[in-house]
Amino acid sequence: MQRILFKPNITVVKPQKSITAANAYLFEKKLTTALRKKSHPRLLVDLKKVEHIDSAGLMALISSCKLAKSLQTRFSLCSVSPSLKIIIELTQLDRVLEIFESKAKYTESL
């Protein structure tokens, strides 16, 4: 399950446990809805509580990133665990996705 928080000028999505084929469609739908609301120029996906992601979860992130670019919305990830970071690096998505160590580091970049 995910939580969506609205902070000043930032929408924060906080998925929990795992993003797999079982829930990737719902996850992507929530990201798409948050992006299309266009209430904030930035969307941050906080992966702190995500333990596992599979190819369907990665595709949800990629699709959402592409949509964000087309809508001129900044799309970023933060708090990526070491195990998820390995998957993102092996798939070379770290070259496409903007990733921050923590929410604090993300806030510093604004």
C-alpha positions as CSV (number, residue, x, y, z in Angstrom):
1,M,0.0,0.0,0.0
2,Q,1.1,3.6,-0.7
3,R,0.6,6.9,1.0
4,I,0.5,10.1,-0.8
5,L,1.5,13.2,1.1
6,F,1.3,16.8,-0.2
7,K,3.9,19.1,1.1
8,P,4.6,22.6,-0.1
9,N,5.4,22.3,-3.8
10,I,6.1,18.6,-3.5
11,T,4.0,15.5,-3.7
12,V,5.5,12.6,-1.8
13,V,4.5,9.0,-2.5
14,K,5.5,6.4,0.1
15,P,5.1,2.8,-1.2
16,Q,5.4,0.0,1.4
17,K,7.0,-3.5,1.4
18,S,7.3,-4.5,-2.2
19,I,6.5,-3.2,-5.7
20,T,5.8,-6.3,-7.8
21,A,3.6,-7.5,-10.7
22,A,0.9,-8.0,-8.0
23,N,0.6,-4.3,-7.2
24,A,2.7,-2.5,-9.9
25,Y,-0.4,-1.4,-11.8
26,L,-2.0,0.2,-8.8
27,F,1.3,1.8,-7.9
28,E,1.7,3.3,-11.4
29,K,-1.9,4.4,-11.4
30,K,-1.4,6.3,-8.1
31,L,1.8,7.9,-9.5
32,T,0.0,8.9,-12.7
33,T,-2.9,10.4,-10.8
34,A,-0.6,12.4,-8.6
35,L,1.3,13.6,-11.6
36,R,-1.8,14.5,-13.6
37,K,-3.2,16.6,-10.7
38,K,-0.4,19.0,-11.5
39,S,-0.9,20.5,-8.0
40,H,2.9,20.4,-7.4
41,P,5.8,20.8,-9.8
42,R,7.7,17.9,-8.0
43,L,7.0,14.3,-7.2
44,L,9.2,12.4,-4.8
45,V,8.9,8.6,-4.4
46,D,10.2,7.7,-0.9
47,L,11.4,4.1,-1.1
48,K,12.5,3.9,2.5
49,K,9.9,1.1,3.4
50,V,10.2,-0.8,0.1
51,E,12.0,-4.2,0.6
52,H,11.7,-5.6,-2.9
53,I,11.0,-4.4,-6.5
54,D,10.6,-6.5,-9.6
55,S,10.6,-5.7,-13.3
56,A,7.0,-4.6,-13.2
57,G,7.8,-2.2,-10.4
58,L,10.7,-0.8,-12.3
59,M,8.5,-0.3,-15.4
60,A,6.0,1.6,-13.2
61,L,8.8,3.9,-12.2
62,I,10.1,4.3,-15.8
63,S,6.6,5.0,-17.1
64,S,5.9,7.6,-14.4
65,C,9.3,9.2,-15.0
66,K,8.5,9.6,-18.7
67,L,5.1,11.0,-17.9
68,A,6.6,13.5,-15.4
69,K,9.0,14.7,-18.1
70,S,6.2,15.2,-20.6
71,L,4.3,17.2,-17.9
72,Q,7.5,19.2,-17.0
73,T,7.3,17.8,-13.4
74,R,10.4,16.8,-11.5
75,F,10.4,13.1,-10.7
76,S,12.8,11.8,-8.0
77,L,13.4,8.9,-5.8
78,C,14.9,8.9,-2.3
79,S,15.9,6.6,0.6
80,V,16.7,3.7,-1.7
81,S,17.9,0.7,0.2
82,P,21.2,-1.0,-0.7
83,S,19.4,-4.0,-2.2
84,L,17.1,-1.8,-4.4
85,K,20.0,0.3,-5.3
86,I,21.9,-2.7,-6.7
87,I,18.8,-3.6,-8.9
88,I,18.6,0.0,-10.1
89,E,22.3,0.2,-10.9
90,L,22.3,-3.2,-12.7
91,T,19.5,-2.1,-14.9
92,Q,21.3,1.2,-15.4
93,L,18.2,3.1,-14.3
94,D,20.4,5.2,-12.1
95,R,21.3,7.1,-15.3
96,V,17.7,7.9,-16.0
97,L,16.1,8.3,-12.5
98,E,17.1,11.1,-10.2
99,I,18.0,9.5,-6.9
100,F,18.7,11.1,-3.5
101,E,20.1,9.5,-0.4
102,S,17.3,10.9,1.8
103,K,14.4,13.4,1.9
104,A,16.8,15.9,3.5
105,K,19.3,15.6,0.6
106,Y,16.4,16.1,-1.8
107,T,15.2,19.2,0.0
108,E,18.7,20.6,-0.1
109,S,18.7,20.3,-3.9
110,L,15.7,22.5,-4.3
